[in-house]
Amino acid sequence: MSIVENIKRMCKEKGTTIPKLGIELGFGNGAIYNWDKNSPSIDKVQKVADYFKESVDVVLYGFELTRFEELFKIIMNRRTCDQFAEDSEIDLDTVENYAYGVTTEQPSLELVKKLAAANPHKIIVDDESLFNAAGYDLEDVDYDSLENIPLELLHHYQDQGMTESEMALAYAKFREAEEQDAMQDIRPQEDHHEPDTIAAHHDGDDWTEEELQDIEEFKEILKLKRQLKKNRK
């Protein structure tokens, strides 16, 4: 949103209007409406921020841009942009934009959910701080998808100590794998080729520690899928 739209939103929340705010702060009636075309001085922006007890970033961008970038980098840790994009399933361009500070666009709610799910430093960066920095109230974040998670799978996630955001993302991946299996089952028989299994190559190749962990996680998903199929019969 533009700076005028940001201020209009804050005025509405406080029960005032932009003209009243401008007069009260000594800017003149309607002067703030011109700020999208003619950038205001930093001292005027600071006056608005002080009036609403918000940061300058919230006035300019609608969210805590500087704080969000800091938390983003903490969650990335020492991973490259390519590595983090793969791990978090966040678009590479988006990762680079926030990692290098080249965007002022407020992150989408879905982006913040993925970032929270990919966060290995919950003690340092808790979900509430992350969502608040991005301009969202954690209490308003919709995790209705958790209601659709089968009980066995939900208990498995809880045993692993997952947060709601992590469970939602993990279940989305699980559903995606199920859909791919379903598509494989309905293909014509002549087009079906038995894929090489991970287990067949598990012992012979020089797997990295991270790859071995991925293999074990994949095995767990397969076990859970088998159990769910049994329960449905």
N, C-alpha and C positions, 0 to 999 in steps of 0.2 A: 504494500500500500504506500501511497505518497505521504509526505509529511502532513499535509492538510487533512487527509483521510485519517491518519493516526490521531491527530489532535481532535478531530470531530468525534472519533470513537471514545476518546478519553473524556471529552466534554459530556457526551451522552451518559457515560457511566457515573459521572460526578453530578449530573443533573443541571448542567449549564450549557451555554452555547459559545460558539467561536466569537461572535461579536462581543458578548459580555466578557469573555476571557480577555480579548484584546484591549477593551476599555480598562478592565481591572488591572492589567499589567502595564498600561500606559502605551500600548502600541497603536491605538486608534481603532475606530469601528471598522471591521472588515479587513484590516491590514494583513491579518494572518492568511486570508484567502489567496494572497499573491505569492505566498512562500513557495509554491510549487514552480512558479516561473522565475522568481527572483529569490535566490537562497538567502535566508536570514543570517544574521551574525550569530556567532556561537553564544554570545552573552544573552541574546533573546531566546535562543533554544534552551539555554540553561534556566532562564526564568520560568519557561513553560514546564520544564522538567521538575523544578523545585515546587511549583504550584501543585502539580499532581503527585509529588513525592515519588517520582520515577527517575530513571536514568536518562541521559541524553540519547542513548541508543534506542530506547523505547519510543521517544518522541520522533526520532529520525526514521527508524526502520520498523517500528511496531513490535520489536522483541529485543532481547539482550544479545545483540550480535556478537560483541566482543567476548562475552562470557560463553556463549554457545560455541564459538570457534575454539576457545580454550578447552572446553569439555570435550569437544570433538577430537582434538589432538591428544588429549589424555587417553581417550578410549582407543584411538588408533595405536597408541604407544609407539613402538619402533617399527611397526609394519609399514611397508611401502603402500602407496596409493593403490597399486595393482593388487597387492595381497589383501588389503583391507576391503577393497571392492568385492573381491571374491568371497572373503570370509563373511561379510555382512550382507551380501547381495544388494548393495547400494550401487547405483550406476557410477562408473568410473569418473565421468565428467563432474558429477555431483560431489563425489569424494574430493576431487582436486579443487573444486571451487571453494569448499569450506576449509580444506587443509591449507590452502595457499592464500586464503582471505581475499578472493577475487569476486565475491558476490555479496550483495546486501539483501538478497531475497530471503524472506522467512521460510524456513524449512517446512515441508508438508508434515502433517501428522503421521502419515505412513512412514516417511523417512525417519522421524524421531523414534517410532516404534522399532524399526529395524536397528537403529543405532543403539537403543536400549537393550535389545536382544543380543547384540554383538559386544556388549560392554563386559569386559573381564574384571573391571575395577569397581565393583558395586560399593565398596567401602569408601572409595575416594569420590566417585561420581554416582550418587544415588538417582533413581528414576525421577523422583520429584524435582530435584535440582535441574536435571537435564530437560524435562518437559517445561518447567517454568522458564528456563533460559530461552527456550524456543518459542515462548509465548503461549503455552498451553497450561491448563490446570489439570494435573494428573487425575483428579477426581472425575473430570469430565471425559477422560479417555475411555472409549468404548471397547471393551474386551468381551463382547457378547459371544464371540467365536468359542470361548472357553466352555460355554454351555453345550456345545456340540461335540466336545472331545469325549470319546468313550471312557468309561470309568477306569478301566485297566490302564489306559494310556495316561490319563490324568494322574493316577497314583504314581505311575512311573516317573512322570515329570516332577511331581512333588518330591519324590524320593531323591531326585537329583538336585533338589534345592532351587529349581527354576522360579523366576519371577513370572508374573502374569504375561508380560510382554514376551518373554522367552518362550513360554508355553504356546502362546498364540502363533509365533513364528515357526516353532518346531512342528506344530500341528499342520500348519499350512504346507510345510515341506512334506509331511507325511501324506497329506491328501494328494499332493502333486505326484508323489511316487505311486500311490494307488491308482490314480487316473492313467498314468503311463502304463501300468500293468494291465489295466482294463483295455486300453487301446491295443496293446500287444496281443491280448487274448482274442480280439475280434478280427484281427487281420487274417487274410486268406492263408490257408495252411502252407501253400507253396512259397509264400513270401516270408514265412516264419523261419528264422535261423536261430538256433540255440546259441545264445551269447556265451562268451567265455566268462566263467565265474571268477569272482575275486578269490574265492577259496582255492581254486585250482592253481593260482599263481602266488598264493600267500607265502609259501615257504621258500620258493626258489629265487625270488627277486630281492634286490637290495632296497627294501622299503625304508623311507625316512620315518622318524618317530611320529611326525604329524600325520603321515599317510597311514601308518598302522592304527593310529587313534581313529581316523576317519573310517577305516575298515571295521573296527570294533563297533563304532556307532551304527554303521550300516547293518551289521549283524543283528544289533539290538532291534533296529527297525523291522527287519525281516522276522525276528522272533515274535515281536508284538503283532505283526500282521497275521502270522500263523494263528496266534492265540485268538485274535479278533475274529478270524474266519471260522474257527472252531466254535466260538460262542454264538455266532450267527446261525449255525446249523441246528 
